[in-house]
Amino acid sequence: MTSTPAKSPVAAVSGLLCFVLVVGGASGLLHEWLGWIHFMGFVRFLVPDGHEIYGYVVMVALGLAVGAAGDSLARRARS
């Protein structure tokens, strides 16, 4: 059996934040477009009223950037 190296706390937190932002932003976009998907509804409090579409797109982009930065930090720590 091989053991996987432990993830650093920064990489774990960035992975969680990446997941919440991407899934929350995508579910917000689907809710705005289709009206019936209401998964992770708390993200509606993170965007200003009247600018929901832009806010959810920014959340998805920010989530992808946080995920890439966390992956970069994890790779740097392994080297």
C-alpha positions, 0 to 999 in steps of 0.5 A: 500500500502506498500512502498519499502525502498529507495536504497542507492546510492552505491547499485544503482550505483553498480546495474547499473555497474553490468548491464552494465558489464554483458550485455556488456560482454555477448554481446561482447562474442556473437559478437565475436562468432556469428559476427552479434550481436552488442549491447552495442558496446562501450565495445569494447574500454574497451578490448585490441586488440587481447584479446577480448574473455578474456576481455569480460569474465573478464567483465562478471565475474567482473560484477557479483562480483560488483553485489554481493558486491552491494547486500551485501552492500544493505542487510547490510544497511537494517539490 
